[in-house]
């Protein structure tokens, strides 16, 4: 796909580590110019430096996706730097500790929704404004296996990820005739810093995860990256409004 992405510009949010960093690297390895965005300046600087040392054309832009002014600036700076925007992976997100719904707080609900749901909507809004001008583009939103199933104690997080699936479908229908494809990826339990933190805290017992994933292991960030790049590439040009599980078989139960 290198010829396809050679003149393309990709934007990845939550790009400093985990699935976001793996996807930014995958786009870069395919020849795209890549903008990495994250809320942590130090982590973002390290990620950008790593990819530059590998010989890739990348730029880092600090952004809190829960802030509309920062998202608007992110897309504006991307276009100012590279002239266009062809692919976007709206990956930035946070987890919420397991809690029965009656015990959860409105503050936690609003915190998680402001990033996982509003953040994705906001990124799409400004990415689509640019892609609509171009008459082309591909967006992949990061949902989750939590966007396809329910689990006890996860109503806040799963609610946001179900919302991402619904927004993806509706937005895809709005823009399919305008040369823009919108899809989502639904990762299972992936070996990322966020998941490792949940395992270390006891919020996510590793033995339970391995037992419930038919493949018998955690996913790799690179496996999500491959799916995202495919959804933005020439092999998926007839894929519209799809939410692709990449979960080791979890949702096939």
N, C-alpha and C positions, 0 to 999 in steps of 0.2 A: 504493500500500500504506500510505499515511500513516494512514488510519483504522484499519488493522489494528494498526499498531505504536504508536498514540498512547497506549495505556495499558500498554504492555509495557516490560519491563526487560531489557536485554541486557548480557552480560558478555563481554569480549574479553581474552584473555591475549596477551602479547607485543604490546601495543597501542601502544607508544610510537612505532613507525615502521613503514614498509613495509606489508605486507598487513594487519597488525593495526590500524594507524592508519587505513588506508583503510576497513577494515570498521567500525571504531568510528564513523567519520564517516558512513558510509553508513547505519548503524542510526540515528544521531542525525538525519540528514536525513529519515529516514522517520518521525520523531516519537518514537522510543524514548528512554527515559532509559538512559544507558549508563555502565557501570563499565569504565574502562580499567585494566588491570593490567600491570605490567612489573617487571623486576628492577632497572632503572636509575631511580633517583629523579629525577635531573635531566632525563632524556629524557621520563619520564612527566609531570613537572610542565609541561614545554614543550608536550607533546601536549594535556594537559588545558586549559591556558591558551588554546591555539589554538582548540579547539572551543568553549570558553566565550565567547571573543571573537566567534565565529560565531553565538552565541545559543543554544547547545545546553545541555541539562541533563545534565552529565556529572560523574563523580567519578573520581579516581585512587586506586588502592590498590596499594601496593608488595607484590610477591609473587615468591618463588622457587618455581616449580612443582615442583621436585625435593624440596621440604620439605612433608611432609604437614600439619604444624601450620600452616604459612603458607597452604596451599590451603584448609584448613578455615576459617581466619580470614577469608580472602578472600570466601568464599561467605557466611559469617555476617555480615560487614560489609555486603555487598551487600544482603542481605535486611533488615538493620537500617536501612539508609539508604533503601531504596525499597520495602520491604514484600513483595517477591516476586522471582522470577527466571523469565523466560520464554524467553530465547534465550541460547545460549553458543557462542562460537567459541574452541575450544581451539587456539590458534595458536602459543603459545610453543614455540620449538625452536631447535636449533643444528645447524650443519653440521660435518662432520668432513673433514679434509684427505684427499685421495686417497692410498690406501695399499694395497698388497697385503695380504691377510689375514695372511700369515705374518709380516709386518713390523709389523703394528699392535700396540698395547699394550692390556693389560687395563684400564689406567687410562683410556685413551681410550674403550674400549668402555663402561665403566661411566659415564663422564661423559655421553656422548651418550644412552645408554639412560635415565639418570636424569631427563633433561629430556624427550626426544622420546617416550619410551614410558611410563615411570612417571608423568611429569608429566601426560600426557594421561589415563591411567587414574585418577590421583588427582583431577584436575579433574572428570572424569565422575562419580566416586564421590560427591563432595559436591554437585555440581549436581543429580544424580539424587535425592539424599536430599530436597532442597527441592522439586524438580519432582514427586516422588512424592506429597508432601503436598498439592500443588496439584491433582494429576491432569492436568497439562498441561505442555508445554514442548518445546523443540527444541534439539538439540545438534548442532553441526558440528565435527568434528575435522579438524585439518590434517594430511593425509598428504602425498603428493607423487607426481610421476610415478615417483619412486623407490619408491613403495609398489606399483607395478604392473609394473615391469620391473626387470631387473638391469643394472648397468654395472660394468665392471672398476674396481677401486680403491675402490668405494663400499659394501663389504659391511656396515660398521657402520651408516652412515646409512640405507641401503636396508633393512637388517634392522629398524630401528626403524619405518620408515614402512610396511613390510609389516605389522608388528605392529599399527600403528594401524588398518589396514584390517580385520584380523581381529577386533580388539577392537570396532570399530564394528559389524561385522555381528552378532557375538554379543550385544552389548549392545542393539542395535536389536531383536532378537528377544525379549529379556527384557521390554522396556518398550513394545512396540508396542500391546499391549492395555490399557496404562495411560494412554493419551493423550499419550505422550512419543515423539517421533521423534528418532532418532539416525542421522546420515549423516556422510560425510566428503567433503572436497574435496581434489583431487589437483593442485596447481599444477604447471605446467611451470617453465621458467626465467623468473623474473619480475624486473623491474628494481627491485630492492630494495637497501638498503645491504649486506646479507649477500652477495648475488650480485655486487655491484660490488666488494666486498672480494676475492672469489674471482677475479674477472677481473683486478683490479689485481695480485694476487699471482702470477698465471700458473697458478693451480690450475684455472682454468676458461677456456680460450681462447675468446674471444668469437666468432671466426670459425667454430669448431667448433659452437658453440651455434646460430648463425644458419643454418648449413648443415643441421643436423639438425632444426630446427623448420620444418615445411612452410610455416608462415605467414611465415617469413622475418624475424622480429623477436622481441625480448623481450616478454613479457607485461607488462601494467600492473597495479599493485596494485589499482586500481579494478575491474579485470576479475574478480579473485578476490573482492573485496568484493561485487560484484553477485551472484555465484554463492552466496555464503554467505547473504546476505540472502534470496535466493529460496528456499534450502533451509530457512530458518526461517520463511518467510512462507506466505500462503494459497494460493499457486500450486503448492505441493509437498506438499500434505497426504496424498497417497497414495505418497509417496517414503519408503521405509524401508530402512535398511541399505545405502544406495547409496554408492559411492565415485566421485565425479564428476570426470573429468579435465577440467582447464581448462588446456590445455597447447599450444595452437597446432597441434595435430595430431600431436604427438610419438608418443603411444602408439597412434596409428592406423596406424603403419608395419606 
